[in-house]
Amino acid sequence: MVMMPYLSALALAVATLIFYLYNILWLKPEKIRRALKVQGITGPKPAFIVGNIPDMKRSENEKGHESKEESSEISHDYSSTIFPYFNRWREIYGPVFMFSFGSSISLYVSDPDLVKEISTNKSLDIGKTTASNKSFTALFGKGIIAASGHEWAIQRKIIAPEFFMEKVKGMVDLMAESSLPLMRSWEGKIERGGGISDIKIDEDFQSYAADVLSKACFGSNYAEGEEIFSKITSLQVAIPMKSMLYRLPGSTYLPTKNNRVVWGLGSEISSLIQKIVRERKKGANGEKDLLQSILKNSIGEGVDKTFIVDNCKNIYFAGQETTATAAKWALVLLASNPQWQTLVREEIMDVCGDHKPDMEKLKKMNLLTQVIQETLRLYPASAIIARQIYADMKFGDLLIPKETSLWIPILNFHHDPNLWGPDVNEFKPERFAKGVSSACKHPHLYMPFGFGPRTCLGQNFAMVELKIVLALILMRFKVSPSRKHRHSVELRLLLGPKNGVRLVIEKV
């Protein structure tokens, strides 16, 4: 008889746990679904616990079987292969529909007016999705890329001024200097190849972007941060975007082999950054770089103790990967469009003569700017913007319940013939000759650096860095397609070349 109270208590605890899980996994999501349904929003039917994940996987597999073999032919019509299920669902349910990653309810939004209203909203109740934050904790922690609400606002206040154009202007010489190892490496390979060389350029651009970032933001050179960059690259491979999307709730906490690799790399990266921070605090060398600004301005702001390490991780990732990837895509496009390569080179030589580019010269390179804008249209760094609503919010006539995630399809907007015309999948930089407003039917849907208050803080830095390295390369080298290049786009954390980039290089 003594056991009865314990058995009753155990039964009550089990019943409470079952109800809690049922509430989290079904009742709460169903409440959000009903609230959207009464407003005319529909979508694919979800399964219990897993949501629409099985349907997404089937769609991925079917698209994979249909896709052509990779070849040296360069085609920019790839957007439907990245998220094939979104294209199919949009045809069925319209420009706004709901779907589920497990128990998380998401709203796909491709209506231009609704996107505009969302993008201009400055409320701190719109933030990063909790699901993606958990998936990428090892890489981003609680840094500015992953933070939301007041925590994000404080971080932005500290970091944003370091990327204002006035600060970036002072980094032009540094960027040019960082390009010299790349130039020397290519010249050596050309000389050894008898005047021409077939080169895989990926590591060269990774090193260039990393060196610029290290010097501009952390007061060191690439050699000192090489181990950090290497481990961040390994971490990206270990947490590809697609596997994160398809994970079931709670799976990021399981001690699987892949999760252990991710945790280990994240810990190692944090330790390396902590070492740099400790050395900087001891040195007191008066350097006026981003790290010093973070150290100085984080005092008294009430930020989390991991603020410095997490934001260094964020800047290491965003500053290196986005610029290096964009530069590679730009050279692929110029190599396969020699007429534009010639026009841009002539403009650069006319503006610079025998001198290296400076800020005033960069402003005059209109054709190069158009090439970069078109590159970022065809190959944006991010395929999608994901946001979460932390309080009930109304956009237009649509009331969106809290805890709903919003998915804004950058890639589909950038490849939509209704916005850009029937030549949408062609490389035509001239479409930007009169600016974005004349290039696109709805200019706000061109968003290579994101949108709204959370627009990429480093976009000025990235644009100047891209102009510098591309201008210096085109002044010295002619690039042509390589027969060894296999053109294929892959979504990891960014949209990058699956097989890397190979080009034939020769001196001008």
C-alpha positions in Angstrom: 0.0 0.0 0.0 2.9 2.3 0.6 3.8 2.2 -3.1 0.4 3.6 -4.1 1.2 7.3 -3.5 4.4 7.0 -5.4 2.7 5.2 -8.3 0.0 7.9 -8.4 2.6 10.6 -8.4 4.6 8.9 -11.2 1.4 8.5 -13.2 0.6 12.1 -12.7 4.1 13.2 -13.7 3.9 11.0 -16.9 0.5 12.4 -17.8 1.7 15.9 -17.2 4.7 15.3 -19.5 2.6 13.7 -22.2 0.2 16.7 -22.1 3.1 19.2 -22.2 4.6 17.5 -25.2 1.2 17.2 -27.0 0.7 20.9 -26.3 4.1 21.9 -27.6 4.1 19.6 -30.6 0.5 19.9 -31.7 -2.0 22.1 -29.8 0.1 25.3 -30.0 1.0 24.9 -33.7 -2.6 24.0 -34.5 -3.8 27.2 -32.8 -1.4 29.2 -35.0 -2.6 27.3 -38.1 -6.3 28.0 -37.3 -5.6 31.7 -36.8 -4.0 31.8 -40.2 -6.6 29.6 -41.9 -9.5 31.9 -40.9 -7.7 34.7 -42.8 -7.5 32.6 -45.9 -3.9 31.4 -45.5 -3.5 27.7 -46.5 -0.6 25.3 -47.2 0.4 21.7 -47.3 -1.1 19.4 -44.7 1.5 18.7 -41.9 2.1 15.4 -40.2 2.3 15.0 -36.4 5.7 16.0 -34.9 7.5 16.1 -38.3 5.3 18.7 -40.0 6.1 19.0 -43.8 9.7 17.7 -43.5 9.0 14.3 -45.2 7.4 16.1 -48.2 10.3 18.4 -48.4 12.8 15.6 -48.5 10.8 13.8 -51.2 10.7 16.9 -53.3 14.5 17.3 -52.9 15.1 13.7 -54.0 12.8 14.0 -57.0 14.6 17.2 -58.1 17.9 15.6 -57.7 17.0 12.8 -60.0 15.7 15.2 -62.6 18.7 17.5 -62.5 21.3 17.4 -65.3 24.8 16.2 -64.7 27.3 18.9 -63.8 29.2 20.2 -66.8 31.5 23.0 -67.8 28.5 24.8 -69.3 27.5 27.8 -67.1 23.8 28.3 -66.5 22.3 30.7 -64.0 18.8 29.1 -64.1 19.2 27.2 -60.8 16.9 28.8 -58.3 14.2 26.1 -58.6 16.7 23.5 -57.5 17.5 25.0 -54.1 14.0 24.9 -52.5 11.9 23.0 -55.1 9.0 22.5 -52.6 8.6 26.2 -52.2 8.1 26.6 -56.0 5.5 23.8 -56.0 3.6 25.0 -53.0 3.5 28.6 -54.4 1.8 27.3 -57.5 -0.8 25.6 -55.4 -1.4 27.9 -52.5 -0.4 31.4 -53.8 2.3 33.9 -52.9 1.6 33.6 -49.1 1.2 30.1 -47.5 2.1 28.3 -44.3 4.2 25.2 -43.8 5.9 23.4 -40.9 9.4 22.4 -39.9 8.4 19.9 -37.3 6.1 21.8 -34.9 7.4 25.2 -36.0 4.8 27.1 -38.1 6.3 29.2 -40.9 4.8 31.6 -43.3 6.3 31.9 -46.8 5.8 35.5 -47.9 6.4 36.5 -51.6 3.7 39.2 -51.9 5.7 42.4 -52.8 3.5 44.7 -50.7 3.6 42.5 -47.7 7.3 42.1 -47.9 7.7 45.9 -48.1 5.7 46.4 -45.0 7.6 43.7 -43.1 11.0 45.1 -44.3 10.2 48.6 -43.0 9.0 47.5 -39.6 11.4 48.5 -36.9 9.9 46.6 -34.0 12.2 44.5 -31.8 9.4 41.9 -31.8 10.7 40.7 -35.2 14.0 38.7 -34.7 15.9 35.7 -35.7 14.2 32.3 -35.6 14.9 30.3 -32.5 15.2 27.1 -34.5 18.1 28.4 -36.6 19.7 29.9 -33.6 19.9 26.5 -31.9 21.2 24.9 -35.1 24.0 27.4 -35.5 24.9 28.1 -31.9 28.4 26.7 -32.4 29.1 29.2 -35.2 27.2 32.3 -34.1 26.5 31.9 -30.4 24.6 35.0 -29.3 26.4 37.4 -31.6 24.8 40.0 -33.8 23.9 37.5 -36.6 21.8 35.4 -34.2 20.7 37.9 -31.6 17.2 39.5 -31.3 15.4 42.2 -29.4 17.3 44.5 -27.1 20.3 42.2 -27.1 20.6 42.7 -30.8 20.0 46.5 -30.5 22.9 46.8 -28.0 25.2 44.9 -30.2 24.3 46.8 -33.3 25.0 50.1 -31.5 28.5 48.9 -30.7 29.4 47.3 -34.0 27.6 49.4 -36.7 29.8 52.5 -36.4 32.9 50.4 -37.3 31.5 49.8 -40.7 30.3 53.3 -41.6 31.7 54.5 -44.9 34.0 57.0 -43.2 35.8 54.1 -41.4 35.8 51.9 -44.6 37.5 54.7 -46.6 40.6 54.3 -44.3 40.8 50.6 -45.2 41.4 50.9 -49.0 45.2 50.7 -48.8 45.0 47.8 -46.4 42.7 45.9 -48.8 45.0 46.6 -51.8 48.0 45.4 -49.7 46.2 42.2 -48.8 45.7 41.4 -52.5 49.4 41.3 -53.2 50.0 37.6 -52.1 47.1 36.6 -54.5 48.7 38.5 -57.4 52.1 37.1 -56.8 50.8 33.6 -56.5 48.9 33.9 -59.9 51.9 35.5 -61.6 54.1 32.6 -60.4 51.7 30.0 -61.7 51.4 31.8 -65.1 55.2 32.0 -65.4 55.6 28.3 -64.6 52.8 27.5 -67.1 54.5 29.3 -69.9 52.2 32.3 -70.0 48.9 30.7 -69.0 47.6 28.7 -66.1 44.5 26.8 -65.2 43.9 27.7 -61.5 41.5 26.7 -58.8 41.0 30.1 -57.1 39.0 29.3 -54.0 41.8 29.2 -51.4 43.3 32.3 -52.8 40.1 34.3 -52.2 39.6 32.7 -48.8 43.1 33.9 -47.8 42.6 37.3 -49.3 39.3 38.0 -47.5 40.6 36.5 -44.3 43.7 38.7 -44.4 41.7 41.9 -45.0 39.4 41.0 -42.2 42.1 40.2 -39.7 44.0 43.4 -40.4 41.0 45.7 -40.5 39.1 44.3 -37.6 41.5 42.5 -35.4 44.9 44.2 -36.0 46.6 41.0 -37.1 47.4 39.3 -40.3 45.9 36.1 -41.8 48.7 33.9 -40.5 47.8 34.6 -36.9 44.1 33.9 -37.5 44.6 31.0 -40.0 43.6 28.3 -37.5 40.4 30.1 -36.7 39.4 30.6 -40.3 40.2 26.9 -41.0 38.1 25.7 -38.2 35.2 28.0 -39.2 35.3 26.5 -42.7 35.2 23.0 -41.2 32.3 24.0 -39.0 30.3 25.2 -42.0 30.8 21.9 -43.7 29.6 20.1 -40.5 26.4 22.1 -40.3 25.0 22.5 -43.9 21.8 24.4 -44.1 19.6 21.7 -45.6 20.3 19.2 -42.8 19.5 21.9 -40.2 16.1 22.5 -41.9 15.2 18.9 -41.8 16.2 18.1 -38.2 13.5 17.2 -35.8 12.9 19.3 -32.6 15.6 18.6 -30.0 17.9 16.7 -32.3 20.6 19.4 -32.0 21.1 18.3 -28.3 21.6 14.6 -29.1 25.3 13.4 -28.8 25.4 12.2 -32.4 28.7 11.9 -34.2 28.1 15.0 -36.3 26.8 17.0 -33.3 30.0 16.1 -31.3 32.1 17.3 -34.2 30.1 20.6 -34.3 30.4 21.1 -30.5 34.1 20.4 -30.6 34.9 22.8 -33.4 32.7 25.5 -31.8 34.6 25.1 -28.5 38.0 25.2 -30.2 37.1 28.4 -32.1 35.9 30.0 -28.9 39.2 29.1 -27.2 41.3 30.5 -30.0 39.4 33.8 -30.0 39.6 34.0 -26.2 43.3 33.8 -26.5 43.4 36.7 -29.0 41.2 38.7 -26.6 43.4 38.0 -23.6 46.5 39.0 -25.5 44.9 42.2 -26.6 43.8 43.1 -23.1 47.3 42.5 -21.8 49.0 44.4 -24.6 47.1 47.6 -24.3 48.8 48.6 -27.6 46.2 51.3 -28.4 45.1 49.7 -31.7 41.9 51.3 -33.1 40.3 48.3 -34.8 36.9 46.6 -34.4 38.2 44.3 -31.6 39.3 47.3 -29.6 36.0 49.0 -30.1 34.1 45.9 -28.9 36.3 45.6 -25.9 35.9 49.3 -25.0 32.2 49.8 -25.8 30.9 46.6 -24.3 31.8 47.8 -20.9 28.7 48.9 -19.0 26.3 47.9 -21.8 25.0 44.9 -19.9 25.9 42.5 -22.6 26.3 38.8 -22.1 29.8 37.6 -21.0 30.2 35.7 -24.3 29.5 38.9 -26.3 33.1 39.5 -27.4 33.8 35.9 -28.4 30.5 35.4 -30.2 30.7 38.6 -32.2 34.3 37.8 -33.2 33.0 34.5 -34.5 30.2 36.3 -36.4 32.6 38.8 -38.0 35.1 36.1 -38.9 32.4 34.1 -40.7 30.5 36.9 -42.4 33.5 39.0 -43.4 35.4 36.2 -45.0 32.9 33.9 -46.6 30.5 36.4 -48.2 33.2 38.5 -49.9 35.3 35.5 -51.0 32.2 33.8 -52.5 30.9 37.0 -54.3 34.4 37.6 -55.8 34.5 34.0 -57.1 31.1 34.3 -58.7 32.0 37.7 -60.3 35.1 36.2 -62.0 33.1 33.2 -63.2 30.7 35.7 -64.8 33.4 37.9 -66.3 35.3 34.9 -67.6 32.2 33.6 -69.5 31.3 37.1 -70.7 34.5 38.4 -72.3 32.9 41.5 -73.8 32.0 42.7 -70.3 35.4 41.8 -69.0 37.0 44.0 -71.7 34.6 46.9 -71.0 35.3 46.8 -67.2 39.1 46.5 -67.7 39.1 49.5 -70.0 37.1 51.6 -67.5 39.5 50.6 -64.7 42.6 51.5 -66.7 41.0 54.8 -67.8 40.2 55.7 -64.2 43.4 54.4 -62.6 46.1 54.7 -65.3 49.3 53.4 -63.7 48.1 54.1 -60.1 46.4 51.7 -57.7 42.7 52.3 -56.9 41.7 54.7 -54.1 38.3 55.7 -52.8 37.7 58.4 -55.3 38.7 56.2 -58.2 36.4 53.4 -57.0 33.5 55.8 -57.1 34.0 56.3 -60.9 34.0 52.6 -61.7 30.3 52.5 -62.7 30.6 49.4 -64.9 32.4 47.4 -62.2 29.6 48.4 -59.8 27.0 47.1 -62.3 28.9 43.9 -62.6 28.9 43.4 -58.8 25.3 44.3 -58.5 24.3 41.7 -61.2 26.6 39.1 -59.6 24.8 39.6 -56.3 21.4 39.3 -58.1 22.2 36.1 -59.8 24.2 34.6 -56.9 23.1 36.3 -53.6 24.9 35.1 -50.5 21.7 34.1 -48.8 18.9 32.2 -50.5 16.3 33.2 -47.9 15.6 35.6 -45.0 14.1 33.9 -41.9 12.5 35.9 -39.2 10.4 35.1 -36.1 7.5 37.1 -34.7 7.7 37.4 -30.9 4.4 39.1 -30.5 1.1 39.2 -32.5 1.7 41.6 -35.3 -0.4 43.0 -38.2 0.9 43.6 -41.7 -1.7 45.0 -44.1 -4.8 43.0 -43.4 -2.9 40.0 -42.1 -2.6 39.3 -38.4 0.4 37.0 -37.8 0.4 35.2 -34.4 3.4 35.3 -32.2 6.0 32.4 -32.6 5.3 32.3 -36.4 8.4 32.3 -38.6 8.5 34.4 -41.7 10.4 33.2 -44.8 11.3 35.8 -47.4 12.7 34.1 -50.6 15.6 36.3 -51.8 16.7 33.8 -54.4 13.3 33.5 -56.0 12.8 37.3 -56.1 16.2 37.7 -57.8 15.3 35.2 -60.5 11.6 36.2 -61.0 10.9 37.1 -64.7 7.9 39.2 -63.5 10.3 41.5 -61.7 13.3 41.5 -64.0 12.0 40.6 -67.4 12.3 37.4 -69.6 16.1 37.7 -69.6 16.2 37.2 -65.8 18.6 34.3 -66.0 21.1 36.1 -68.2 24.1 38.1 -67.1 23.2 41.6 -68.0 24.9 44.2 -65.8 23.5 47.0 -67.9 20.1 46.5 -66.2 21.7 48.4 -63.3 23.0 51.3 -65.4 20.4 53.6 -63.9 20.3 52.0 -60.5 18.2 49.4 -58.8 15.0 51.5 -59.0 15.1 51.2 -62.8 16.3 47.6 -62.9 13.5 46.0 -61.0 9.8 46.3 -61.0 9.8 46.3 -57.2 13.3 47.6 -56.2 12.8 46.6 -52.5 12.8 42.9 -53.6 16.5 43.2 -54.6 18.1 42.4 -51.3 21.6 40.9 -51.6 22.4 42.3 -48.1 19.1 41.5 -46.5 16.5 44.1 -45.7 15.2 46.6 -43.1 16.9 47.3 -39.7 18.8 44.0 -39.9 20.5 44.9 -43.3 24.1 43.6 -43.3 26.2 46.0 -41.3 29.2 45.2 -43.4 27.8 46.0 -46.9 29.9 49.1 -47.4 33.0 47.1 -46.3 32.1 44.2 -48.6 31.4 46.4 -51.7 34.7 48.3 -51.4 36.6 45.1 -50.8 35.1 43.5 -53.9 35.8 46.6 -56.0 39.4 46.7 -54.9 40.3 43.1 -55.5 38.4 42.8 -58.8 39.9 46.0 -60.1 43.4 44.9 -59.3 42.9 41.5 -60.8 41.5 42.9 -64.1 44.3 45.4 -64.3 46.8 42.5 -64.4 45.0 39.4 -65.7 42.6 38.1 -68.3 40.3 35.3 -67.0 38.7 32.7 -69.2 36.5 29.6 -68.5 38.3 26.4 -67.7 37.2 23.1 -69.1 37.8 21.6 -65.7 35.3 23.9 -64.1 32.1 22.1 -63.1 29.3 24.7 -62.5 27.0 23.8 -59.7 25.4 25.8 -56.9 25.2 24.4 -53.4 23.4 25.8 -50.4 25.4 25.4 -47.2 25.2 28.5 -45.0 25.7 30.6 -48.2 25.0 29.9 -51.9 28.4 28.8 -53.1 30.1 26.8 -55.9 29.7 23.2 -55.0 32.9 22.1 -56.8 34.8 25.3 -56.3 35.9 27.6 -59.2 38.5 26.9 -61.8 39.6 29.6 -64.3 42.3 30.0 -67.0 44.5 33.0 -66.1 46.9 34.9 -68.2 48.6 38.3 -68.0 47.0 41.2 -69.8 
